[in-house]
């Protein structure tokens, strides 16, 4: 009986994590979809490639760069004053934190503190990046709504 409870709990945690990533990738997808096609540096559907384990560590750098450059181009085309690369720093930090998963093969298993810190950094950078992208998505959505009302 205890085996069933723990396997059910594990399955629920995996389902919850998958659901979180679906909503995160949906935010990335919708943000890119709000960018005019001529300003996109990466296509919205390519965000879903982040679901591929292992490949995600590499592809996340391309997605972060593509989203940042796409948002920048879109804002410039809308006459916003843009001095930096929107969402880039938080996205790169998140992508680097994803690579911490590779350290599990290098760091001895008794260094549990390191894995706790690495996991915490991944969560912090993940939330920060999601928040930044969501902010720009809302900004672009507001601009599109204003244009439609004119």
CNS distance restraints for C-alpha pairs under 8 A (distance, minus, plus):
assign (resid   1 and name CA) (resid   5 and name CA) 6.72 0.50 0.50
assign (resid   2 and name CA) (resid   6 and name CA) 6.32 0.50 0.50
assign (resid   3 and name CA) (resid   7 and name CA) 6.13 0.50 0.50
assign (resid   4 and name CA) (resid   8 and name CA) 5.98 0.50 0.50
assign (resid   5 and name CA) (resid   9 and name CA) 6.07 0.50 0.50
assign (resid   6 and name CA) (resid  10 and name CA) 6.05 0.50 0.50
assign (resid   7 and name CA) (resid  11 and name CA) 6.10 0.50 0.50
assign (resid   8 and name CA) (resid  12 and name CA) 6.19 0.50 0.50
assign (resid   9 and name CA) (resid  13 and name CA) 6.24 0.50 0.50
assign (resid  10 and name CA) (resid  14 and name CA) 6.24 0.50 0.50
assign (resid  11 and name CA) (resid  15 and name CA) 6.09 0.50 0.50
assign (resid  12 and name CA) (resid  16 and name CA) 6.05 0.50 0.50
assign (resid  13 and name CA) (resid  17 and name CA) 6.16 0.50 0.50
assign (resid  14 and name CA) (resid  18 and name CA) 6.14 0.50 0.50
assign (resid  15 and name CA) (resid  19 and name CA) 6.11 0.50 0.50
assign (resid  16 and name CA) (resid  20 and name CA) 6.22 0.50 0.50
assign (resid  17 and name CA) (resid  21 and name CA) 6.32 0.50 0.50
assign (resid  18 and name CA) (resid  22 and name CA) 6.14 0.50 0.50
assign (resid  19 and name CA) (resid  23 and name CA) 6.39 0.50 0.50
assign (resid  20 and name CA) (resid  24 and name CA) 6.20 0.50 0.50
assign (resid  21 and name CA) (resid  25 and name CA) 5.93 0.50 0.50
assign (resid  22 and name CA) (resid  26 and name CA) 5.96 0.50 0.50
assign (resid  23 and name CA) (resid  27 and name CA) 6.24 0.50 0.50
assign (resid  24 and name CA) (resid  28 and name CA) 6.52 0.50 0.50
assign (resid  24 and name CA) (resid 130 and name CA) 6.61 0.50 0.50
assign (resid  25 and name CA) (resid  29 and name CA) 6.01 0.50 0.50
assign (resid  25 and name CA) (resid  47 and name CA) 6.40 0.50 0.50
assign (resid  25 and name CA) (resid  48 and name CA) 6.68 0.50 0.50
assign (resid  26 and name CA) (resid  30 and name CA) 5.97 0.50 0.50
assign (resid  27 and name CA) (resid  31 and name CA) 6.04 0.50 0.50
assign (resid  27 and name CA) (resid 130 and name CA) 7.71 0.50 0.50
assign (resid  27 and name CA) (resid 133 and name CA) 7.39 0.50 0.50
assign (resid  27 and name CA) (resid 134 and name CA) 6.42 0.50 0.50
assign (resid  27 and name CA) (resid 137 and name CA) 7.64 0.50 0.50
assign (resid  28 and name CA) (resid  32 and name CA) 6.32 0.50 0.50
assign (resid  28 and name CA) (resid  44 and name CA) 7.62 0.50 0.50
assign (resid  28 and name CA) (resid  47 and name CA) 6.86 0.50 0.50
assign (resid  28 and name CA) (resid  67 and name CA) 7.80 0.50 0.50
assign (resid  28 and name CA) (resid 133 and name CA) 6.91 0.50 0.50
assign (resid  28 and name CA) (resid 134 and name CA) 7.90 0.50 0.50
assign (resid  29 and name CA) (resid  33 and name CA) 6.13 0.50 0.50
assign (resid  29 and name CA) (resid  44 and name CA) 4.91 0.50 0.50
assign (resid  29 and name CA) (resid  45 and name CA) 6.68 0.50 0.50
assign (resid  29 and name CA) (resid  47 and name CA) 6.21 0.50 0.50
assign (resid  30 and name CA) (resid  34 and name CA) 6.30 0.50 0.50
assign (resid  30 and name CA) (resid  44 and name CA) 7.41 0.50 0.50
assign (resid  30 and name CA) (resid 137 and name CA) 7.26 0.50 0.50
assign (resid  31 and name CA) (resid  35 and name CA) 6.84 0.50 0.50
assign (resid  31 and name CA) (resid 133 and name CA) 7.24 0.50 0.50
assign (resid  31 and name CA) (resid 134 and name CA) 7.49 0.50 0.50
assign (resid  31 and name CA) (resid 136 and name CA) 7.38 0.50 0.50
assign (resid  31 and name CA) (resid 137 and name CA) 4.75 0.50 0.50
assign (resid  31 and name CA) (resid 140 and name CA) 7.80 0.50 0.50
assign (resid  32 and name CA) (resid  40 and name CA) 7.09 0.50 0.50
assign (resid  32 and name CA) (resid  42 and name CA) 7.89 0.50 0.50
assign (resid  32 and name CA) (resid  43 and name CA) 7.14 0.50 0.50
assign (resid  32 and name CA) (resid  44 and name CA) 5.25 0.50 0.50
assign (resid  32 and name CA) (resid  67 and name CA) 6.69 0.50 0.50
assign (resid  32 and name CA) (resid  70 and name CA) 7.33 0.50 0.50
assign (resid  32 and name CA) (resid  71 and name CA) 7.82 0.50 0.50
assign (resid  33 and name CA) (resid  44 and name CA) 5.93 0.50 0.50
assign (resid  34 and name CA) (resid 137 and name CA) 7.34 0.50 0.50
assign (resid  34 and name CA) (resid 140 and name CA) 6.46 0.50 0.50
assign (resid  34 and name CA) (resid 141 and name CA) 6.88 0.50 0.50
assign (resid  35 and name CA) (resid  39 and name CA) 6.39 0.50 0.50
assign (resid  35 and name CA) (resid  40 and name CA) 6.25 0.50 0.50
assign (resid  35 and name CA) (resid  70 and name CA) 6.84 0.50 0.50
assign (resid  35 and name CA) (resid  71 and name CA) 6.84 0.50 0.50
assign (resid  35 and name CA) (resid  74 and name CA) 5.98 0.50 0.50
assign (resid  35 and name CA) (resid 140 and name CA) 7.64 0.50 0.50
assign (resid  36 and name CA) (resid  40 and name CA) 6.51 0.50 0.50
assign (resid  36 and name CA) (resid  74 and name CA) 6.89 0.50 0.50
assign (resid  39 and name CA) (resid  70 and name CA) 5.60 0.50 0.50
assign (resid  39 and name CA) (resid  71 and name CA) 7.87 0.50 0.50
assign (resid  39 and name CA) (resid  73 and name CA) 5.44 0.50 0.50
assign (resid  39 and name CA) (resid  74 and name CA) 5.63 0.50 0.50
assign (resid  40 and name CA) (resid  66 and name CA) 7.54 0.50 0.50
assign (resid  40 and name CA) (resid  67 and name CA) 7.84 0.50 0.50
assign (resid  40 and name CA) (resid  69 and name CA) 7.72 0.50 0.50
assign (resid  40 and name CA) (resid  70 and name CA) 4.67 0.50 0.50
assign (resid  40 and name CA) (resid  71 and name CA) 7.86 0.50 0.50
assign (resid  40 and name CA) (resid  73 and name CA) 7.70 0.50 0.50
assign (resid  40 and name CA) (resid  74 and name CA) 7.92 0.50 0.50
assign (resid  41 and name CA) (resid  66 and name CA) 5.07 0.50 0.50
assign (resid  41 and name CA) (resid  67 and name CA) 7.15 0.50 0.50
assign (resid  41 and name CA) (resid  69 and name CA) 6.42 0.50 0.50
assign (resid  41 and name CA) (resid  70 and name CA) 5.28 0.50 0.50
assign (resid  42 and name CA) (resid  46 and name CA) 7.27 0.50 0.50
assign (resid  42 and name CA) (resid  63 and name CA) 7.22 0.50 0.50
assign (resid  42 and name CA) (resid  66 and name CA) 5.12 0.50 0.50
assign (resid  42 and name CA) (resid  67 and name CA) 6.93 0.50 0.50
assign (resid  42 and name CA) (resid  70 and name CA) 7.38 0.50 0.50
assign (resid  43 and name CA) (resid  47 and name CA) 7.79 0.50 0.50
assign (resid  45 and name CA) (resid  49 and name CA) 7.97 0.50 0.50
assign (resid  46 and name CA) (resid  50 and name CA) 7.95 0.50 0.50
assign (resid  46 and name CA) (resid  63 and name CA) 7.97 0.50 0.50
assign (resid  47 and name CA) (resid  63 and name CA) 6.67 0.50 0.50
assign (resid  49 and name CA) (resid  55 and name CA) 7.97 0.50 0.50
assign (resid  49 and name CA) (resid  56 and name CA) 7.23 0.50 0.50
assign (resid  49 and name CA) (resid  59 and name CA) 7.56 0.50 0.50
assign (resid  50 and name CA) (resid  55 and name CA) 7.09 0.50 0.50
assign (resid  50 and name CA) (resid  56 and name CA) 4.67 0.50 0.50
assign (resid  50 and name CA) (resid  59 and name CA) 6.60 0.50 0.50
assign (resid  50 and name CA) (resid  60 and name CA) 6.74 0.50 0.50
assign (resid  51 and name CA) (resid  56 and name CA) 6.66 0.50 0.50
assign (resid  52 and name CA) (resid  56 and name CA) 5.83 0.50 0.50
assign (resid  53 and name CA) (resid  57 and name CA) 7.98 0.50 0.50
assign (resid  54 and name CA) (resid  58 and name CA) 7.61 0.50 0.50
assign (resid  55 and name CA) (resid  59 and name CA) 5.99 0.50 0.50
assign (resid  56 and name CA) (resid  60 and name CA) 5.61 0.50 0.50
assign (resid  57 and name CA) (resid  61 and name CA) 7.47 0.50 0.50
assign (resid  57 and name CA) (resid  95 and name CA) 6.72 0.50 0.50
assign (resid  57 and name CA) (resid  98 and name CA) 5.99 0.50 0.50
assign (resid  57 and name CA) (resid  99 and name CA) 6.01 0.50 0.50
assign (resid  58 and name CA) (resid  62 and name CA) 7.38 0.50 0.50
assign (resid  59 and name CA) (resid  63 and name CA) 6.24 0.50 0.50
assign (resid  60 and name CA) (resid  64 and name CA) 5.97 0.50 0.50
assign (resid  60 and name CA) (resid  95 and name CA) 5.80 0.50 0.50
assign (resid  61 and name CA) (resid  65 and name CA) 6.18 0.50 0.50
assign (resid  61 and name CA) (resid  91 and name CA) 7.92 0.50 0.50
assign (resid  61 and name CA) (resid  92 and name CA) 6.62 0.50 0.50
assign (resid  61 and name CA) (resid  95 and name CA) 5.95 0.50 0.50
assign (resid  62 and name CA) (resid  66 and name CA) 5.91 0.50 0.50
assign (resid  63 and name CA) (resid  67 and name CA) 5.94 0.50 0.50
assign (resid  64 and name CA) (resid  68 and name CA) 6.07 0.50 0.50
assign (resid  64 and name CA) (resid  87 and name CA) 7.69 0.50 0.50
assign (resid  64 and name CA) (resid  88 and name CA) 6.34 0.50 0.50
assign (resid  64 and name CA) (resid  91 and name CA) 5.43 0.50 0.50
assign (resid  64 and name CA) (resid  92 and name CA) 6.62 0.50 0.50
assign (resid  64 and name CA) (resid  95 and name CA) 7.91 0.50 0.50
assign (resid  65 and name CA) (resid  69 and name CA) 6.09 0.50 0.50
assign (resid  65 and name CA) (resid  88 and name CA) 6.51 0.50 0.50
assign (resid  66 and name CA) (resid  70 and name CA) 5.92 0.50 0.50
assign (resid  67 and name CA) (resid  71 and name CA) 6.05 0.50 0.50
assign (resid  67 and name CA) (resid  87 and name CA) 7.83 0.50 0.50
assign (resid  68 and name CA) (resid  72 and name CA) 6.15 0.50 0.50
assign (resid  68 and name CA) (resid  85 and name CA) 5.77 0.50 0.50
assign (resid  68 and name CA) (resid  86 and name CA) 5.26 0.50 0.50
assign (resid  68 and name CA) (resid  87 and name CA) 5.61 0.50 0.50
assign (resid  68 and name CA) (resid  88 and name CA) 5.41 0.50 0.50
assign (resid  69 and name CA) (resid  73 and name CA) 6.12 0.50 0.50
assign (resid  69 and name CA) (resid  85 and name CA) 6.64 0.50 0.50
assign (resid  69 and name CA) (resid  86 and name CA) 7.62 0.50 0.50
assign (resid  70 and name CA) (resid  74 and name CA) 6.11 0.50 0.50
assign (resid  71 and name CA) (resid  75 and name CA) 6.06 0.50 0.50
assign (resid  71 and name CA) (resid  86 and name CA) 6.67 0.50 0.50
assign (resid  71 and name CA) (resid 136 and name CA) 7.63 0.50 0.50
assign (resid  72 and name CA) (resid  76 and name CA) 6.15 0.50 0.50
assign (resid  72 and name CA) (resid  82 and name CA) 6.89 0.50 0.50
assign (resid  72 and name CA) (resid  85 and name CA) 6.21 0.50 0.50
assign (resid  72 and name CA) (resid  86 and name CA) 6.25 0.50 0.50
assign (resid  73 and name CA) (resid  77 and name CA) 6.11 0.50 0.50
assign (resid  74 and name CA) (resid  78 and name CA) 6.33 0.50 0.50
assign (resid  75 and name CA) (resid  79 and name CA) 6.40 0.50 0.50
assign (resid  75 and name CA) (resid  80 and name CA) 5.22 0.50 0.50
assign (resid  75 and name CA) (resid  81 and name CA) 7.67 0.50 0.50
assign (resid  75 and name CA) (resid  82 and name CA) 7.13 0.50 0.50
assign (resid  76 and name CA) (resid  80 and name CA) 5.27 0.50 0.50
assign (resid  76 and name CA) (resid  81 and name CA) 6.75 0.50 0.50
assign (resid  76 and name CA) (resid  82 and name CA) 6.65 0.50 0.50
assign (resid  85 and name CA) (resid  89 and name CA) 7.86 0.50 0.50
assign (resid  87 and name CA) (resid  91 and name CA) 5.96 0.50 0.50
assign (resid  87 and name CA) (resid 129 and name CA) 6.69 0.50 0.50
assign (resid  87 and name CA) (resid 132 and name CA) 5.75 0.50 0.50
assign (resid  87 and name CA) (resid 133 and name CA) 6.18 0.50 0.50
assign (resid  88 and name CA) (resid  92 and name CA) 5.99 0.50 0.50
assign (resid  89 and name CA) (resid  93 and name CA) 6.19 0.50 0.50
assign (resid  90 and name CA) (resid  94 and name CA) 6.21 0.50 0.50
assign (resid  90 and name CA) (resid 125 and name CA) 6.39 0.50 0.50
assign (resid  90 and name CA) (resid 128 and name CA) 6.38 0.50 0.50
assign (resid  90 and name CA) (resid 129 and name CA) 5.05 0.50 0.50
assign (resid  90 and name CA) (resid 132 and name CA) 7.75 0.50 0.50
assign (resid  91 and name CA) (resid  95 and name CA) 6.18 0.50 0.50
assign (resid  91 and name CA) (resid 125 and name CA) 7.55 0.50 0.50
assign (resid  91 and name CA) (resid 126 and name CA) 7.92 0.50 0.50
assign (resid  91 and name CA) (resid 129 and name CA) 5.33 0.50 0.50
assign (resid  92 and name CA) (resid  96 and name CA) 6.07 0.50 0.50
assign (resid  93 and name CA) (resid  97 and name CA) 6.10 0.50 0.50
assign (resid  93 and name CA) (resid 125 and name CA) 6.26 0.50 0.50
assign (resid  94 and name CA) (resid  98 and name CA) 6.29 0.50 0.50
assign (resid  94 and name CA) (resid 122 and name CA) 6.28 0.50 0.50
assign (resid  94 and name CA) (resid 125 and name CA) 4.78 0.50 0.50
assign (resid  94 and name CA) (resid 126 and name CA) 5.59 0.50 0.50
assign (resid  94 and name CA) (resid 129 and name CA) 6.96 0.50 0.50
assign (resid  95 and name CA) (resid  99 and name CA) 6.77 0.50 0.50
assign (resid  96 and name CA) (resid 100 and name CA) 7.09 0.50 0.50
assign (resid  97 and name CA) (resid 101 and name CA) 7.88 0.50 0.50
assign (resid  97 and name CA) (resid 118 and name CA) 7.13 0.50 0.50
assign (resid  97 and name CA) (resid 121 and name CA) 6.63 0.50 0.50
assign (resid  97 and name CA) (resid 122 and name CA) 5.16 0.50 0.50
assign (resid  97 and name CA) (resid 125 and name CA) 7.48 0.50 0.50
assign (resid  98 and name CA) (resid 122 and name CA) 6.47 0.50 0.50
assign (resid  99 and name CA) (resid 103 and name CA) 7.59 0.50 0.50
assign (resid 100 and name CA) (resid 104 and name CA) 7.63 0.50 0.50
assign (resid 100 and name CA) (resid 118 and name CA) 6.43 0.50 0.50
assign (resid 102 and name CA) (resid 106 and name CA) 7.54 0.50 0.50
assign (resid 103 and name CA) (resid 107 and name CA) 5.78 0.50 0.50
assign (resid 104 and name CA) (resid 108 and name CA) 7.61 0.50 0.50
assign (resid 104 and name CA) (resid 109 and name CA) 7.58 0.50 0.50
assign (resid 104 and name CA) (resid 115 and name CA) 7.94 0.50 0.50
assign (resid 107 and name CA) (resid 111 and name CA) 6.91 0.50 0.50
assign (resid 111 and name CA) (resid 115 and name CA) 7.00 0.50 0.50
assign (resid 112 and name CA) (resid 116 and name CA) 6.29 0.50 0.50
assign (resid 113 and name CA) (resid 117 and name CA) 6.26 0.50 0.50
assign (resid 114 and name CA) (resid 118 and name CA) 6.07 0.50 0.50
assign (resid 115 and name CA) (resid 119 and name CA) 5.95 0.50 0.50
assign (resid 116 and name CA) (resid 120 and name CA) 6.12 0.50 0.50
assign (resid 117 and name CA) (resid 121 and name CA) 6.17 0.50 0.50
assign (resid 118 and name CA) (resid 122 and name CA) 6.26 0.50 0.50
assign (resid 119 and name CA) (resid 123 and name CA) 6.36 0.50 0.50
assign (resid 120 and name CA) (resid 124 and name CA) 6.20 0.50 0.50
assign (resid 121 and name CA) (resid 125 and name CA) 6.03 0.50 0.50
assign (resid 122 and name CA) (resid 126 and name CA) 5.87 0.50 0.50
assign (resid 123 and name CA) (resid 127 and name CA) 6.15 0.50 0.50
assign (resid 124 and name CA) (resid 128 and name CA) 6.15 0.50 0.50
assign (resid 125 and name CA) (resid 129 and name CA) 5.98 0.50 0.50
assign (resid 126 and name CA) (resid 130 and name CA) 6.11 0.50 0.50
assign (resid 127 and name CA) (resid 131 and name CA) 6.01 0.50 0.50
assign (resid 128 and name CA) (resid 132 and name CA) 6.29 0.50 0.50
assign (resid 129 and name CA) (resid 133 and name CA) 6.21 0.50 0.50
assign (resid 130 and name CA) (resid 134 and name CA) 5.98 0.50 0.50
assign (resid 131 and name CA) (resid 135 and name CA) 6.16 0.50 0.50
assign (resid 132 and name CA) (resid 136 and name CA) 6.51 0.50 0.50
assign (resid 133 and name CA) (resid 137 and name CA) 6.11 0.50 0.50
assign (resid 134 and name CA) (resid 138 and name CA) 6.17 0.50 0.50
assign (resid 135 and name CA) (resid 139 and name CA) 6.26 0.50 0.50
assign (resid 136 and name CA) (resid 140 and name CA) 6.11 0.50 0.50
assign (resid 137 and name CA) (resid 141 and name CA) 6.06 0.50 0.50
assign (resid 138 and name CA) (resid 142 and name CA) 6.07 0.50 0.50
assign (resid 139 and name CA) (resid 143 and name CA) 6.31 0.50 0.50
assign (resid 140 and name CA) (resid 144 and name CA) 6.21 0.50 0.50
assign (resid 141 and name CA) (resid 145 and name CA) 6.18 0.50 0.50
assign (resid 142 and name CA) (resid 146 and name CA) 6.18 0.50 0.50
assign (resid 143 and name CA) (resid 147 and name CA) 6.25 0.50 0.50
assign (resid 144 and name CA) (resid 148 and name CA) 6.22 0.50 0.50
assign (resid 145 and name CA) (resid 149 and name CA) 6.27 0.50 0.50
assign (resid 146 and name CA) (resid 150 and name CA) 6.56 0.50 0.50
